[in-house]
């Protein structure tokens, strides 16, 4: 079953539109404002990474807007790190099962990573080894965070869920959720995965 067929067959998921390349995907998103975009990294004309960056530039990504799940043939695609940094909410292989695909869509709608914490961490670590020193611009994005919010950002970087963060910090889950929301807002991150990349580049 193809990705598009699986989504169309899923209970509780409605396909609002399709696009054949990155430019069409951006225009469709601007017009239809879907909760989630399933976007192939490799497309004709403008690829999925270009479209992701363009969506961010147009302020179409993030909480209350659209989330993007990138589709790739390889789980360690060369563009994974750039896409995470640009705001992708997660990655799926094109041959993902029906359960994995629909589960990822529902997770993205809820604001969660479409990857398990362990897989997210593995991808982030694998792709960010040896990257350059943090830029002044990246460091400036942390400037308004409180000490507790820095702690939360570190735990997001380490792939912990909200429940695991609450346990680690000995606070309630109800307390963690607004902390995570403020971290994303203050740093300008559209997803936990993007926040994890920022933290990996800037925090010790």
Secondary structure as a PSIPRED ss2 file (coil, helix, strand):
# PSIPRED VFORMAT (PSIPRED V4.0)

   1 X C   1.000  0.000  0.000
   2 X C   1.000  0.000  0.000
   3 X H   0.000  1.000  0.000
   4 X H   0.000  1.000  0.000
   5 X H   0.000  1.000  0.000
   6 X H   0.000  1.000  0.000
   7 X H   0.000  1.000  0.000
   8 X H   0.000  1.000  0.000
   9 X H   0.000  1.000  0.000
  10 X C   1.000  0.000  0.000
  11 X C   1.000  0.000  0.000
  12 X C   1.000  0.000  0.000
  13 X C   1.000  0.000  0.000
  14 X C   1.000  0.000  0.000
  15 X C   1.000  0.000  0.000
  16 X C   1.000  0.000  0.000
  17 X C   1.000  0.000  0.000
  18 X C   1.000  0.000  0.000
  19 X C   1.000  0.000  0.000
  20 X C   1.000  0.000  0.000
  21 X E   0.000  0.000  1.000
  22 X H   0.000  1.000  0.000
  23 X H   0.000  1.000  0.000
  24 X H   0.000  1.000  0.000
  25 X H   0.000  1.000  0.000
  26 X H   0.000  1.000  0.000
  27 X H   0.000  1.000  0.000
  28 X H   0.000  1.000  0.000
  29 X H   0.000  1.000  0.000
  30 X H   0.000  1.000  0.000
  31 X H   0.000  1.000  0.000
  32 X H   0.000  1.000  0.000
  33 X C   1.000  0.000  0.000
  34 X C   1.000  0.000  0.000
  35 X C   1.000  0.000  0.000
  36 X E   0.000  0.000  1.000
  37 X E   0.000  0.000  1.000
  38 X E   0.000  0.000  1.000
  39 X E   0.000  0.000  1.000
  40 X E   0.000  0.000  1.000
  41 X C   1.000  0.000  0.000
  42 X C   1.000  0.000  0.000
  43 X C   1.000  0.000  0.000
  44 X E   0.000  0.000  1.000
  45 X C   1.000  0.000  0.000
  46 X C   1.000  0.000  0.000
  47 X C   1.000  0.000  0.000
  48 X H   0.000  1.000  0.000
  49 X H   0.000  1.000  0.000
  50 X H   0.000  1.000  0.000
  51 X H   0.000  1.000  0.000
  52 X H   0.000  1.000  0.000
  53 X H   0.000  1.000  0.000
  54 X H   0.000  1.000  0.000
  55 X H   0.000  1.000  0.000
  56 X H   0.000  1.000  0.000
  57 X H   0.000  1.000  0.000
  58 X C   1.000  0.000  0.000
  59 X C   1.000  0.000  0.000
  60 X C   1.000  0.000  0.000
  61 X E   0.000  0.000  1.000
  62 X C   1.000  0.000  0.000
  63 X C   1.000  0.000  0.000
  64 X C   1.000  0.000  0.000
  65 X C   1.000  0.000  0.000
  66 X E   0.000  0.000  1.000
  67 X E   0.000  0.000  1.000
  68 X E   0.000  0.000  1.000
  69 X E   0.000  0.000  1.000
  70 X E   0.000  0.000  1.000
  71 X E   0.000  0.000  1.000
  72 X E   0.000  0.000  1.000
  73 X C   1.000  0.000  0.000
  74 X C   1.000  0.000  0.000
  75 X C   1.000  0.000  0.000
  76 X C   1.000  0.000  0.000
  77 X C   1.000  0.000  0.000
  78 X C   1.000  0.000  0.000
  79 X C   1.000  0.000  0.000
  80 X H   0.000  1.000  0.000
  81 X H   0.000  1.000  0.000
  82 X H   0.000  1.000  0.000
  83 X H   0.000  1.000  0.000
  84 X H   0.000  1.000  0.000
  85 X H   0.000  1.000  0.000
  86 X H   0.000  1.000  0.000
  87 X C   1.000  0.000  0.000
  88 X C   1.000  0.000  0.000
  89 X C   1.000  0.000  0.000
  90 X E   0.000  0.000  1.000
  91 X E   0.000  0.000  1.000
  92 X E   0.000  0.000  1.000
  93 X E   0.000  0.000  1.000
  94 X C   1.000  0.000  0.000
  95 X C   1.000  0.000  0.000
  96 X C   1.000  0.000  0.000
  97 X C   1.000  0.000  0.000
  98 X H   0.000  1.000  0.000
  99 X H   0.000  1.000  0.000
 100 X H   0.000  1.000  0.000
 101 X H   0.000  1.000  0.000
 102 X H   0.000  1.000  0.000
 103 X H   0.000  1.000  0.000
 104 X H   0.000  1.000  0.000
 105 X H   0.000  1.000  0.000
 106 X H   0.000  1.000  0.000
 107 X H   0.000  1.000  0.000
 108 X H   0.000  1.000  0.000
 109 X H   0.000  1.000  0.000
 110 X C   1.000  0.000  0.000
 111 X C   1.000  0.000  0.000
 112 X C   1.000  0.000  0.000
 113 X C   1.000  0.000  0.000
 114 X C   1.000  0.000  0.000
 115 X C   1.000  0.000  0.000
 116 X C   1.000  0.000  0.000
 117 X H   0.000  1.000  0.000
 118 X H   0.000  1.000  0.000
 119 X H   0.000  1.000  0.000
 120 X H   0.000  1.000  0.000
 121 X H   0.000  1.000  0.000
 122 X H   0.000  1.000  0.000
 123 X H   0.000  1.000  0.000
 124 X H   0.000  1.000  0.000
 125 X H   0.000  1.000  0.000
 126 X H   0.000  1.000  0.000
 127 X H   0.000  1.000  0.000
 128 X H   0.000  1.000  0.000
 129 X C   1.000  0.000  0.000
 130 X C   1.000  0.000  0.000
 131 X C   1.000  0.000  0.000
 132 X C   1.000  0.000  0.000
 133 X C   1.000  0.000  0.000
 134 X C   1.000  0.000  0.000
 135 X C   1.000  0.000  0.000
 136 X H   0.000  1.000  0.000
 137 X H   0.000  1.000  0.000
 138 X H   0.000  1.000  0.000
 139 X H   0.000  1.000  0.000
 140 X H   0.000  1.000  0.000
 141 X C   1.000  0.000  0.000
 142 X C   1.000  0.000  0.000
 143 X C   1.000  0.000  0.000
 144 X C   1.000  0.000  0.000
 145 X C   1.000  0.000  0.000
 146 X C   1.000  0.000  0.000
 147 X H   0.000  1.000  0.000
 148 X H   0.000  1.000  0.000
 149 X H   0.000  1.000  0.000
 150 X H   0.000  1.000  0.000
 151 X H   0.000  1.000  0.000
 152 X H   0.000  1.000  0.000
 153 X H   0.000  1.000  0.000
 154 X H   0.000  1.000  0.000
 155 X H   0.000  1.000  0.000
 156 X H   0.000  1.000  0.000
 157 X H   0.000  1.000  0.000
 158 X C   1.000  0.000  0.000
 159 X C   1.000  0.000  0.000
 160 X C   1.000  0.000  0.000
 161 X C   1.000  0.000  0.000
 162 X H   0.000  1.000  0.000
 163 X H   0.000  1.000  0.000
 164 X H   0.000  1.000  0.000
 165 X H   0.000  1.000  0.000
 166 X H   0.000  1.000  0.000
 167 X H   0.000  1.000  0.000
 168 X H   0.000  1.000  0.000
 169 X H   0.000  1.000  0.000
 170 X C   1.000  0.000  0.000
 171 X C   1.000  0.000  0.000
 172 X C   1.000  0.000  0.000
 173 X H   0.000  1.000  0.000
 174 X H   0.000  1.000  0.000
 175 X H   0.000  1.000  0.000
 176 X H   0.000  1.000  0.000
 177 X H   0.000  1.000  0.000
 178 X H   0.000  1.000  0.000
 179 X H   0.000  1.000  0.000
 180 X H   0.000  1.000  0.000
 181 X H   0.000  1.000  0.000
 182 X H   0.000  1.000  0.000
 183 X H   0.000  1.000  0.000
 184 X H   0.000  1.000  0.000
 185 X H   0.000  1.000  0.000
 186 X H   0.000  1.000  0.000
 187 X H   0.000  1.000  0.000
 188 X C   1.000  0.000  0.000
 189 X C   1.000  0.000  0.000
 190 X C   1.000  0.000  0.000
 191 X C   1.000  0.000  0.000
 192 X H   0.000  1.000  0.000
 193 X H   0.000  1.000  0.000
 194 X H   0.000  1.000  0.000
 195 X H   0.000  1.000  0.000
 196 X H   0.000  1.000  0.000
 197 X H   0.000  1.000  0.000
 198 X H   0.000  1.000  0.000
 199 X H   0.000  1.000  0.000
 200 X H   0.000  1.000  0.000
 201 X H   0.000  1.000  0.000
 202 X H   0.000  1.000  0.000
 203 X C   1.000  0.000  0.000
 204 X C   1.000  0.000  0.000
